[in-house]
């Protein structure tokens, strides 16, 4: 029997039809399995977790079959509660599937401590510039002390207490400068502690 006669035979046609039906059934089963295993068309809307504590985040996400991972702490932001969510990925309103991880950035419990530089003997202008550059605020009413040099730093105060170079206080704190009044007499020797 030649190849052409075999292709025209009923046996070949039966085998061909069985193979096509088998392929269609196989593709149908694979598609069904993919729909089930990948949760196709399942949508869970990501809630807004901003300003929520971790305990509240856990409750909210557990109800939706979602998970979370804390990836970072940002710089302290006083507009948000301590240890609350500042950012989330994916953002609120996005749609995800169950068991998806939501990545969170938290607000620290306070400002980081910053070391006070040695400013003794520097001008008010230099001190203000250097302190604001590293994140401090300067009190509006400096304390003037008797000294030959006018507007030269003779110390610093934080919450009413003297501070010196090397001390660490929270960033964004208000520092009051102790400055020379220019009415003192004699010369001064640098007080490395930064206080008078």
KOLVEX-75075 format. One record per residue: residue number from 1; x, z, y of N, C-alpha, C in turn. Coordinates in pm, 1 decimal. Layout:
residues N
    nr     n.east       n.up    n.north    ca.east      ca.up   ca.north     c.east       c.up    c.north
   NUM          X          Z          Y          X          Z          Y          X          Z          Y
...
//
This chain:
residues 196
    nr     n.east       n.up    n.north    ca.east      ca.up   ca.north     c.east       c.up    c.north
     1       86.0        0.0     -117.6        0.0        0.0        0.0       90.9        0.0      124.3
     2       61.0      -85.3      216.9      142.3      -94.6      337.9       99.3       12.9      437.8
     3      181.2       31.6      537.7      156.1      133.1      640.8       26.2      103.7      713.8
     4        1.3      -20.4      745.6     -120.5      -59.4      818.6     -243.6      -30.4      734.0
     5     -236.0      -59.4      604.1     -349.6      -31.4      516.1     -372.2      121.1      506.1
     6     -261.2      199.7      502.8     -273.1      346.2      495.2     -339.9      402.5      621.5
     7     -303.5      348.4      738.1     -362.1      394.8      864.8     -510.8      362.4      868.0
     8     -552.3      252.8      808.6     -693.8      213.4      807.1     -773.2      285.2      697.8
     9     -707.1      355.9      609.7     -775.9      419.5      496.0     -853.6      543.3      540.1
    10     -955.2      579.5      456.9    -1039.0      696.0      485.6     -958.5      825.2      475.4
    11     -862.5      833.0      388.8     -780.2      952.3      370.2     -703.8      984.9      499.1
    12     -642.4      885.2      557.1     -568.0      906.6      681.1     -660.5      952.1      793.3
    13     -777.5      887.6      806.3     -871.2      924.5      912.6     -920.1     1069.2      896.2
    14     -948.3     1108.9      768.1     -989.9     1247.8      743.5     -879.7     1345.6      787.7
    15     -755.8     1315.3      749.6     -642.9     1401.7      784.7     -623.2     1408.3      937.0
    16     -639.4     1296.1     1001.1     -625.4     1290.2     1146.8     -733.2     1374.6     1215.6
    17     -857.5     1361.9     1169.8     -969.0     1438.9     1227.9     -946.9     1588.2     1204.9
    18     -903.5     1625.2     1084.0     -875.8     1767.3     1054.3     -764.2     1819.7     1145.3
    19     -658.9     1741.2     1165.0     -546.6     1781.7     1250.8     -592.5     1799.6     1396.2
    20     -673.0     1708.7     1448.7     -722.3     1717.5     1586.7     -810.7     1840.9     1602.9
    21     -902.2     1863.6     1506.7     -990.3     1981.7     1514.0     -906.1     2109.7     1507.7
    22     -807.3     2112.4     1418.4     -717.7     2229.4     1406.7     -644.3     2256.1     1536.8
    23     -596.2     2150.4     1601.9     -523.9     2165.1     1728.9     -615.9     2218.1     1838.0
    24     -739.3     2166.2     1846.2     -836.0     2211.7     1946.2     -869.1     2359.8     1924.6
    25     -891.4     2398.3     1797.9     -922.4     2539.8     1766.8     -802.8     2628.3     1802.3
    26     -681.3     2583.4     1769.6     -560.1     2660.6     1800.9     -545.9     2680.7     1952.4
    27     -563.5     2574.4     2029.1     -552.9     2584.2     2176.2     -660.2     2677.6     2230.5
    28     -781.8     2667.5     2177.8     -890.7     2754.7     2221.7     -856.5     2901.7     2194.7
    29     -804.7     2932.5     2075.8     -769.1     3070.2     2040.9     -654.7     3122.7     2127.5
    30     -555.2     3039.3     2153.2     -443.1     3080.0     2239.4     -492.7     3111.2     2380.0
    31     -580.9     3028.6     2434.0     -635.3     3052.0     2569.2     -714.6     3182.5     2574.6
    32     -795.2     3207.7     2471.5     -872.2     3333.3     2466.1     -778.5     3453.2     2461.5
    33     -675.2     3442.8     2377.6     -578.6     3552.7     2364.9     -506.5     3578.1     2497.4
    34     -467.9     3472.0     2568.6     -400.8     3487.5     2698.0     -493.0     3552.7     2800.2
    35     -620.7     3514.2     2800.7     -717.0     3575.9     2892.9     -728.8     3725.9     2869.0
    36     -732.1     3764.6     2742.5     -747.2     3906.7     2708.7     -618.5     3983.2     2738.2
    37     -504.6     3928.6     2695.5     -378.5     4002.9     2708.3     -326.9     4009.7     2851.5
    38     -359.4     3913.5     2935.6     -310.2     3915.8     3074.5     -414.9     3966.3     3172.1
    39     -529.2     4012.4     3123.5     -636.8     4061.8     3210.2     -673.5     3958.8     3316.4
    40     -680.7     3835.1     3275.0     -712.7     3727.0     3367.8     -846.1     3753.5     3437.2
    41     -852.6     3724.4     3564.1     -971.1     3745.0     3648.8    -1001.3     3891.4     3676.6
    42     -915.0     3982.0     3630.9     -936.8     4122.2     3662.9     -873.6     4149.6     3799.3
    43     -947.8     4209.4     3888.2     -897.2     4237.9     4022.4     -926.8     4382.7     4057.0
    44     -823.8     4454.0     4099.0     -839.8     4589.2     4151.8     -787.3     4585.3     4294.3
    45     -870.4     4624.5     4388.3     -825.9     4623.5     4528.3     -738.5     4745.4     4554.0
    46     -621.6     4722.3     4612.5     -528.2     4831.1     4643.4     -585.1     4911.4     4759.7
    47     -600.1     5044.7     4741.3     -653.5     5126.8     4850.0     -548.7     5151.2     4958.8
    48     -594.9     5194.4     5075.2     -503.9     5230.7     5183.5     -454.3     5372.3     5157.1
    49     -325.2     5385.9     5127.8     -265.2     5515.3     5094.9     -194.2     5577.9     5214.0
    50     -193.7     5509.0     5326.8     -123.0     5556.9     5445.5     -171.7     5695.6     5485.7
    51      -76.5     5783.6     5517.9     -100.9     5920.7     5563.0     -144.7     6015.4     5450.2
    52     -152.3     5965.8     5326.6     -195.1     6050.7     5215.1      -75.9     6124.5     5154.9
    53     -101.1     6247.4     5105.5        3.1     6322.6     5034.8       17.6     6264.7     4894.8
    54      126.9     6299.4     4826.8      149.5     6246.8     4692.3       41.2     6292.1     4594.9
    55       -9.5     6415.1     4610.9     -116.2     6464.5     4522.1     -242.0     6378.8     4537.6
    56     -278.5     6346.6     4661.0     -396.4     6263.0     4685.9     -373.9     6119.1     4639.4
    57     -251.4     6069.5     4655.2     -217.9     5934.4     4608.8     -235.8     5927.5     4457.3
    58     -185.6     6029.4     4388.0     -194.0     6031.2     4241.5     -339.1     6027.4     4194.8
    59     -425.1     6108.4     4258.4     -567.6     6109.5     4222.1     -632.8     5973.7     4247.7
    60     -607.5     5917.5     4365.8     -670.6     5790.1     4403.9     -629.2     5676.9     4310.0
    61     -501.0     5671.3     4274.8     -452.6     5562.2     4190.5     -490.1     5581.7     4043.8
    62     -498.1     5707.2     4000.8     -536.2     5735.2     3862.3     -677.6     5684.7     3833.9
    63     -767.1     5702.5     3930.3     -905.4     5656.2     3915.0     -912.9     5503.8     3901.7
    64     -815.5     5433.4     3958.8     -814.9     5286.8     3956.8     -723.2     5229.2     3848.7
    65     -665.4     5315.5     3764.4     -569.9     5273.4     3660.8     -447.4     5204.4     3721.4
    66     -397.9     5260.0     3831.6     -276.9     5209.5     3895.2     -170.7     5319.7     3893.2
    67      -44.7     5281.2     3902.5       66.8     5375.6     3904.7      138.4     5364.5     4038.4
    68      225.8     5461.9     4066.2      305.0     5453.4     4189.4      448.1     5495.2     4162.9
    69      536.8     5445.1     4248.6      677.8     5480.5     4244.8      720.8     5505.9     4389.0
    70      785.3     5620.5     4412.5      839.4     5650.3     4546.0      976.3     5584.7     4551.8
    71      992.0     5490.1     4643.8     1118.7     5417.2     4650.5     1211.7     5467.2     4759.8
    72     1155.8     5537.4     4860.4     1242.2     5571.9     4972.5     1173.8     5672.2     5063.3
    73     1254.5     5736.5     5144.2     1204.1     5814.0     5256.5     1251.8     5743.2     5381.9
    74     1163.8     5727.4     5476.1     1199.0     5660.4     5601.1     1256.7     5763.5     5697.9
    75     1287.7     5720.9     5817.2     1323.6     5815.0     5922.7     1197.6     5892.4     5958.7
    76     1214.1     6018.0     5992.5     1098.6     6103.0     6021.2     1015.8     6044.1     6134.9
    77      885.3     6038.5     6113.7      792.7     5987.2     6214.0      691.0     6097.2     6243.5
    78      695.0     6157.0     6363.4      604.1     6268.2     6394.2      457.0     6228.0     6399.2
    79      427.0     6098.5     6401.3      287.8     6052.7     6403.6      221.5     6062.2     6266.8
    80      300.8     6084.6     6161.3      248.9     6094.5     6025.0      269.1     6237.0     5973.6
    81      179.7     6285.6     5887.2      201.6     6417.5     5826.7      330.9     6417.2     5744.0
    82      392.9     6534.7     5730.9      514.5     6546.6     5650.7      483.7     6512.0     5505.8
    83      578.7     6445.2     5440.7      567.9     6405.5     5299.5      445.2     6318.2     5270.7
    84      402.1     6239.9     5369.0      288.8     6149.3     5348.5      339.8     6005.1     5342.6
    85      253.3     5916.4     5297.3      290.4     5775.8     5281.4      296.1     5707.4     5418.0
    86      407.9     5638.9     5443.3      423.6     5560.6     5566.6      400.2     5412.7     5537.5
    87      453.0     5364.9     5422.9      438.9     5223.1     5385.0      406.9     5213.1     5237.1
    88      340.7     5104.0     5200.9      312.4     5078.0     5060.2      324.0     4929.0     5032.4
    89      367.1     4898.1     4909.1      375.4     4759.3     4863.4      319.8     4754.1     4722.2
    90      219.9     4670.6     4694.9      147.8     4580.1     4783.5       63.5     4656.2     4886.2
    91       31.7     4587.9     4994.5      -40.5     4651.5     5103.8     -187.1     4672.0     5068.1
    92     -253.0     4758.3     5144.2     -395.4     4785.2     5123.4     -475.1     4655.7     5136.8
    93     -570.6     4637.0     5045.5     -654.6     4518.0     5049.0     -609.1     4408.5     4954.6
    94     -481.6     4413.3     4909.5     -435.6     4315.7     4810.3     -504.1     4344.3     4676.7
    95     -508.0     4244.6     4590.4     -567.7     4260.7     4458.2     -458.4     4259.1     4352.1
    96     -467.7     4353.1     4258.2     -369.5     4363.2     4150.4     -442.9     4387.8     4018.3
    97     -366.5     4387.7     3909.6     -422.6     4416.2     3778.0     -395.7     4561.4     3742.1
    98     -465.2     4612.3     3640.4     -449.1     4753.0     3603.6     -305.6     4781.4     3559.8
    99     -267.5     4906.7     3577.7     -133.0     4958.0     3546.6      -23.3     4901.9     3637.3
   100      -60.9     4833.3     3743.4       37.1     4782.1     3839.5       97.7     4900.1     3914.4
   101      226.9     4891.6     3947.3      294.3     4996.1     4023.7      281.5     4966.3     4172.3
   102      245.8     5069.5     4248.3      242.2     5061.1     4394.2      367.4     5133.1     4443.9
   103      448.9     5066.0     4523.7      574.5     5123.1     4572.1      551.4     5188.6     4708.2
   104      593.9     5315.6     4720.1      563.7     5395.6     4838.9      690.1     5436.6     4913.7
   105      679.1     5440.4     5046.2      781.9     5496.8     5132.5      720.9     5618.9     5198.5
   106      790.0     5733.9     5189.2      735.9     5860.4     5239.5      799.7     5902.5     5371.1
   107      724.0     5982.8     5445.2      773.3     6044.5     5567.2      848.0     6172.1     5526.9
   108      974.6     6189.9     5567.0     1045.2     6313.2     5532.5      977.0     6435.2     5594.0
   109     1022.4     6553.1     5553.5      960.2     6675.6     5604.2     1007.5     6711.5     5745.5
   110     1103.2     6641.0     5797.8     1149.4     6667.4     5934.8     1263.4     6572.9     5970.2
   111     1308.8     6585.2     6093.4     1420.8     6502.8     6138.3     1547.9     6544.7     6066.7
   112     1635.5     6450.5     6044.6     1765.7     6479.8     5984.1     1850.4     6555.7     6085.9
   113     1938.8     6642.3     6034.7     2028.7     6715.7     6123.8     2142.6     6624.3     6168.5
   114     2176.4     6635.9     6296.7     2283.1     6554.4     6355.3     2387.3     6647.9     6415.4
   115     2512.4     6612.5     6396.2     2622.1     6695.8     6446.7     2640.2     6674.6     6596.7
   116     2657.8     6785.7     6666.5     2677.9     6779.3     6811.9     2823.4     6742.1     6840.3
   117     2845.3     6639.5     6923.1     2983.1     6600.0     6955.9     3045.3     6696.8     7057.7
   118     3176.7     6689.9     7069.8     3246.4     6773.4     7168.6     3233.6     6707.2     7305.7
   119     3153.9     6766.5     7392.6     3130.1     6710.3     7526.0     3187.6     6797.4     7636.7
   120     3253.7     6906.0     7599.9     3307.1     6997.7     7700.6     3405.7     6923.6     7791.9
   121     3382.9     6933.1     7923.3     3470.1     6868.0     8020.5     3426.8     6725.9     8055.3
   122     3324.7     6674.5     7989.3     3275.9     6540.4     8022.1     3173.3     6550.0     8134.3
   123     3152.1     6439.2     8202.2     3054.6     6439.1     8310.6     2913.2     6442.4     8253.0
   124     2820.2     6482.1     8337.3     2679.6     6487.0     8296.7     2635.4     6349.3     8246.7
   125     2675.2     6247.1     8318.8     2635.7     6110.4     8284.4     2687.7     6070.4     8146.3
   126     2814.6     6102.3     8117.8     2872.5     6071.0     7987.0     2800.1     6148.8     7876.1
   127     2773.7     6277.0     7901.2     2709.3     6362.7     7801.3     2568.4     6313.5     7770.9
   128     2493.3     6282.3     7875.9     2355.7     6235.3     7857.0     2356.5     6105.3     7775.9
   129     2445.2     6014.7     7810.5     2454.5     5886.8     7741.5     2488.5     5906.2     7593.6
   130     2587.0     5991.5     7565.8     2631.1     6012.5     7428.3     2524.4     6085.7     7345.7
   131     2460.4     6185.6     7403.8     2358.8     6261.7     7330.1     2234.0     6177.9     7301.0
   132     2190.7     6099.4     7398.3     2071.7     6016.9     7374.0     2101.8     5905.0     7272.9
   133     2226.3     5857.2     7272.7     2264.2     5751.4     7178.4     2256.1     5799.6     7033.5
   134     2279.1     5928.8     7009.8     2273.9     5978.9     6871.5     2140.0     6044.6     6839.4
   135     2043.6     6036.0     6932.2     1907.5     6075.5     6898.6     1857.1     6206.4     6957.8
   136     1929.2     6264.5     7052.2     1882.1     6388.2     7115.2     1810.8     6357.9     7245.5
   137     1730.5     6454.3     7289.5     1667.1     6446.5     7421.2     1736.9     6548.3     7510.1
   138     1737.2     6520.4     7638.9     1805.9     6607.1     7734.0     1702.0     6681.6     7816.8
   139     1717.8     6814.7     7823.8     1627.0     6896.9     7903.1     1630.0     6855.7     8049.5
   140     1514.8     6863.0     8115.3     1502.7     6817.2     8254.2     1571.5     6911.6     8352.3
   141     1587.1     7038.4     8315.7     1644.4     7137.9     8407.2     1774.5     7194.0     8351.7
   142     1888.4     7133.3     8390.7     2016.3     7186.4     8341.5     2043.7     7325.6     8399.4
   143     2128.7     7399.2     8330.9     2169.6     7532.3     8377.9     2302.9     7514.2     8449.9
   144     2309.5     7562.5     8575.1     2433.9     7549.9     8651.7     2510.0     7681.3     8645.2
   145     2640.4     7668.8     8616.5     2727.7     7786.3     8608.2     2839.1     7769.7     8710.6
   146     2895.7     7881.9     8751.7     3002.3     7879.7     8851.2     3125.2     7810.0     8794.1
   147     3164.1     7701.2     8860.0     3280.4     7625.1     8813.2     3328.0     7537.4     8927.9
   148     3456.4     7506.0     8928.5     3513.6     7422.7     9033.4     3463.4     7277.7     9025.5
   149     3434.3     7230.9     8903.2     3391.0     7091.7     8884.1     3238.4     7083.8     8889.4
   150     3188.7     6986.3     8965.3     3043.2     6969.1     8976.0     2994.4     6869.4     8870.6
   151     2881.5     6904.4     8807.0     2815.7     6820.8     8705.9     2907.8     6784.1     8588.0
   152     2993.5     6878.7     8551.2     3078.4     6862.7     8433.5     3027.6     6960.1     8328.2
   153     3020.1     6913.2     8201.3     2962.7     6994.8     8093.5     3049.4     7117.2     8066.1
   154     2984.6     7233.7     8067.8     3050.0     7361.0     8038.6     2984.1     7431.3     7919.2
   155     2890.0     7361.7     7856.6     2823.3     7416.6     7738.7     2688.2     7348.7     7718.1
   156     2621.8     7386.5     7608.3     2489.7     7330.7     7576.2     2405.0     7438.9     7511.2
   157     2274.8     7426.8     7530.8     2181.1     7520.7     7469.1     2073.6     7444.4     7393.2
   158     2030.2     7505.2     7282.5     1919.9     7452.2     7203.7     1828.6     7569.6     7171.1
   159     1704.4     7560.5     7214.3     1605.8     7668.5     7196.8     1658.2     7802.1     7248.7
   160     1725.5     7795.6     7363.3     1772.6     7916.1     7429.6     1903.0     7972.7     7376.3
   161     1959.5     7913.7     7273.1     2085.2     7963.3     7215.4     2197.0     7864.4     7242.3
   162     2317.9     7919.1     7264.4     2433.6     7833.3     7285.6     2467.1     7758.3     7157.2
   163     2501.9     7630.2     7171.3     2549.7     7549.6     7059.4     2683.6     7489.6     7098.7
   164     2762.3     7456.9     6998.0     2895.7     7402.4     7026.0     2919.8     7278.2     6942.1
   165     3028.3     7209.7     6971.3     3065.0     7089.4     6896.0     3074.5     7124.3     6748.1
   166     3017.1     7037.6     6663.9     3020.8     7060.0     6519.8     2893.5     7122.4     6464.9
   167     2817.0     7192.8     6549.7     2688.4     7248.2     6504.4     2594.5     7132.7     6472.5
   168     2504.0     7157.2     6379.4     2406.8     7053.6     6344.1     2267.1     7101.9     6379.3
   169     2194.5     7016.9     6450.4     2055.8     7046.1     6484.7     1972.3     6921.1     6459.1
   170     1840.5     6936.8     6443.1     1757.2     6821.2     6410.2     1759.5     6713.5     6519.0
   171     1765.2     6589.1     6471.9     1756.8     6474.9     6562.8     1627.8     6486.7     6643.6
   172     1628.4     6437.3     6764.8     1513.0     6439.1     6855.5     1492.8     6575.0     6922.0
   173     1585.2     6669.7     6898.0     1577.1     6801.0     6962.3     1611.4     6788.9     7110.2
   174     1561.7     6885.2     7188.2     1591.3     6887.8     7332.1     1710.7     6980.5     7355.4
   175     1814.4     6925.2     7415.8     1935.4     7001.4     7447.5     1940.7     7021.9     7598.3
   176     1965.0     7146.2     7636.8     1981.5     7178.6     7779.0     2130.9     7186.8     7807.7
   177     2175.0     7113.0     7908.4     2316.8     7112.1     7943.8     2350.3     7226.6     8038.1
   178     2466.8     7286.1     8016.6     2522.8     7383.1     8110.7     2629.3     7308.2     8189.6
   179     2607.9     7298.1     8320.6     2696.3     7217.7     8405.6     2762.4     7302.4     8512.5
   180     2881.4     7259.6     8552.8     2949.6     7324.4     8663.8     2875.9     7297.6     8794.2
   181     2872.1     7399.7     8881.9     2799.6     7383.9     9008.8     2887.4     7332.4     9122.1
   182     3019.8     7322.6     9098.8     3110.4     7272.7     9202.1     3142.5     7376.2     9308.8
   183     3097.0     7500.5     9293.1     3119.0     7603.9     9394.7     3218.2     7708.6     9348.5
   184     3262.2     7699.3     9223.8     3357.3     7797.0     9170.9     3495.5     7771.6     9228.3
   185     3589.2     7859.6     9199.2     3725.7     7841.5     9250.5     3822.6     7840.9     9134.1
   186     3940.8     7782.7     9155.6     4044.3     7778.8     9052.9     4023.6     7662.5     8956.9
   187     4113.3     7654.5     8861.7     4103.5     7547.0     8762.7     4046.6     7603.9     8634.0
   188     4004.7     7518.3     8549.1     3947.5     7565.3     8422.6     4035.7     7519.1     8308.0
   189     4028.6     7591.9     8199.3     4095.5     7545.1     8076.6     3983.4     7513.9     7977.6
   190     3995.2     7405.0     7906.2     3887.8     7364.7     7815.8     3852.9     7471.7     7713.4
   191     3727.4     7501.7     7703.7     3679.3     7595.6     7603.4     3628.2     7510.6     7489.0
   192     3706.5     7500.5     7383.1     3674.6     7408.5     7274.4     3547.1     7445.2     7203.7
   193     3502.3     7568.6     7217.0     3376.6     7606.6     7154.7     3259.0     7545.7     7226.2
   194     3277.1     7505.9     7350.3     3169.5     7441.3     7424.9     3076.6     7538.2     7493.2
   195     3107.1     7668.6     7497.2     3020.2     7765.1     7564.4     3101.3     7841.0     7666.1
   196     3031.0     7902.1     7758.7     3099.5     7981.9     7858.8     3061.1     8125.1     7842.5
//
